[in-house]
Amino acid sequence: MKTYLLVLLATLFLFSCYPARYVHAPLIISGIEKKGDHTISGSFSTTTDTKNFNINGSYAISNHLIVQSSYTNRDDYSTENYNYTTQGGALDFAIGYTNNSIKKRFYVESFLGYGFGEVNNTNLESTSSYANFKYDKIFSQFNFNLKLNTDLSKSNYFSLHFPIRLEYLNYNKIAFSNFGRNSLEYLSENPTIFIFSIGKTLSYNLENATVSLFGTYHSPTTAVSFFTFGNAYIGFGVHWRNFLKKKKRTN
C-alpha cells in the first residue's frame, strides 16, 4: 500500500512540473430546442499580461442533432514555476444529440468530437529555453440540464447544467530545450493521455440570450484556461440564441 502511495505522489509531482502543454476548451452547453436553432457564445479574459478568449457556435440540423465548433486562444505570461510566455490555440468540432424541447424541464445533451491544438512556452530569460507542443484528440461530453422555471411557457428562467467530458490526447510534436527536461522526456515516451473534466453552470435565460457563471475541475494536468486555481477554474459567459431570426415559443 505504501509503495502504491509513493508512486501516486511521485506521478502527481512529475505532472505538476510540466510547462503548460494543453488548452482547455470550456464545457459548452448548447440549450438548443428544435431544428434551425443556432447559438453563438464566448468568454474572454484580458489584462496587461493576457489575451485569452473562446468563441463557439452550435446549429441544430434536426430537432435532435447538433453540429458544434469551438476555438480557444491563449496568450499570457506566467511566473508560477518559470518566467515564460505561453501562446497557443485549440479548435474543436463535434456532433451531438439532444432530447431538449420547450416543454421539457430536464434534458440531456451528448457530443462526440475531434480537436487539435498547440501550445508554445518560451523562457523570458533565454529564448533558447522553450517547450512546444502540438496534439490532436477525440472527446465525448455529456450535459445534464435542469430548467428551474415552473411555467415552461415563459422564456426568462434560471437553469442548472452539469457537463462531463472525457478526452483522449495524442501529442504529435514535443520539442523542448532546457525546460523541464525530465518530465518532458517522460511525456515524449508516453505521448497519449486521458483528461477528465467536470463542471457546474448556473444560467439565467432570456428570450434570445443567456448569462452564465460556471466552474470546472480538470484531471491533474498543467493546462491553460481562464481564471485558473490549480486544476479548477471559474468563468463567465454570454450566449446568444437565434440571432439571425426571431425565436417564437409555442406551448
N, C-alpha and C positions, 0 to 999 in steps of 0.2 A: 504493500500500500504506500509506504514511504517513497519507494522507487518511482511509482506512477505519479505521485505528487511532485517530486523533483523534476520529472520530465515535463509535466504540465507547466510548472513555474518557469522552467528554462525556455520552453516554447513561447510562452507569453512575453518573456523578457526579450527574446530574439525578435519577435514580431514588433515589439514596441520600439525597437531601434531602427526600423526601416524609415527611409525618407518617404514622403508622400508618393504613392505608386498607383492610385486609383481615384477616379472621380465618381462620387456617389450621385446618382440622379435622384431627385425627390420621388417618393412613393405617390404616384398620381392616382387621383380619384376622378373618373370622368363624369359621373352623375347623369349620363345620357339616358333618355327615357323612350325614344322612338326613332324610327328611320328618318334620316335627314337632319337630326340634331347634330350640332357641332359645337365644339368648345375650344377656347384658347386660354391658357393661363401662364403665369410667370411669377418668378421670385427674383429678387436681386439683393445684393449686399455690396455697398461701395463705400470706401473710406479713402484716406490718402494712400493707404498701402494695398487696397484690394479693389478688384473689379470683377465681381462674381455675379453670375446670373443664370437662370434657367428659363427656357420657354418651351412649351409643349402644346400639342393640339390633338384632338380626338374627333372622329367623324363616324356616325352610325350608318353603315351601308345597308342595314336592315333593322328591324325592331330589336334584334338581339345581338348582332355582330358589330364590332367596333374596330376601326383601324386607328393606330395611335403612333405618334412620333415625339421625340423629346431631345433637346440639345442643352447641355450644361457646360458652362465656361468657368474656368478658374484662372485667376491671375493675382497672386498675392506674395507677401513676404512673411517669412516665419523665423522666429528665434527660439522655438521650443527646444530643439536639440542642436540645431546648427543655424548659422547665419546664411540663409539661402532664399532664393526666389523660387516660386512654384508656378508654372504655367501649364495649362492643359485644357482639354475639352473632351466631351463624350457625346455620342449620338446613338440613340436607341430607336428601334422600330418594333411594333408589337401588333398582334391581332387578338381581340378579346371577345368575350361573351358576357352579356348582362341579362338578368331577368327583371330589371327595373321597369317600372311604369308609373304613371301619375298616381295610380290607385294603391301602390304598394308602399308600406312603411319600412319593411325590411327587405333588402335585396343584396345580391352578390354579384361581384364583377370578377372575372378571371382573365388573365393575359398570358400569352406566350410570345417571347420576343428574342431579338438578336441585337447586339450592340457592339460598338468598338470605341476606343479612346486612346489617348496618350497623355502622359504627364512628364514634364521636364523640370528637374531640380538643378539649380546652379548655385554653387557656393559664392557668396559675395566677396569673400576674401581672396578667392583664387578661382578663376574661370576654368582651370584645369581639373577642378574638383566638381564632379557632376554625377547625376543618376537619372537616366532617362528610360521611360517605359512605354511600350505600345502593347495593347491587348485587344482581344475580342472576347465575346461572351454570349451565352444563351441564358435566358432567365424566365422564370414564371412568377406571377404575382396574383394573389387573391385579396380582394377587398370585401370586408363585411360591413354593411352600411345600415344605419337606422335613422329614419326621419322622425324627429321628435314632435312634429305637429300632430294634433288630434283631428284637425279638419284638413283632409287631403286636398280640398278644393282651393286652399289658399297657397299662394306662391311664396310667401315670406315665412320661413321657419328655420329652426336650428336642426342640425344633423350631426351624428357621430359616425366616424369611419375608423376601421381597424384593418390597415393593409399589412400584408406579409409578403416578402419577396425572397426567393432563393436564386442565386446567380452562380453560374459555373464559368470561371475565368481561365483563359489561356494567354500567357504572356508570350508574344511572338517577337518581342525585342526587349532586351535588358542590356543597357550599356552604362557602364559606370567607371569612374576613376577617382581614387582617394576619397571614397564616400560610402561609409557603412559596408566595407568590403566583406566581412564575414557573413553578415545577414544576407547580402545580395548574392553571394556565391551560393548560399543555400537555396535562394529563390531561383537562380539560374538552373540549378539541378532539379528543382521541383516547381516547374512554371505553371502548374494548374492548381487552383484553389477554389473553394466554395465560400461564398459570402451570404450571410443570412441577415435580413433586415426586418424589423417590425416597428410599426408606428401607430400613432393615435392622432386623429384630427377632429377638431371641433369647428364646424362651419355654420355661418349664417347665410341663408339663401334668399336672394331677392328674385324678382321676375327674370332678369337676364344677367345676373352677376352673383358671385359667391365670394365671401371673405372668409379666410381660414387661418387658424392657428394650429400648427402641427408640431409634433415631437417624434423623433426617430432614434432607434438604437440599432447599431450595426455590430455584427460579429467582429471580434478583435482583428482590426486591420488598420494600418496607417493609410487613411484616405483623406480626400479633401471634399468639403461640403460647406454649407452655410453654418453660421453660429455654432461652432463645434465645442463640445465639452467632453473630452476623451473620446469615447465611442458613441456618444449621444449628441444630438443637436436639435435645436428648435428653430422654427422659422415662420414666416407669414407669407400668404399667397393670395392672389386675386385671380378669379376665374370668371371669364365671360362666356355666356351661352348664347347660341343662335344670333350672333351679332350681324349676320347677313340677312336675317329675316326676323320678323316679329313673331315671337312664340305665342301660340294660342293653347291655353289649357282647357281641357274638356273634363267633364265629370265622368 
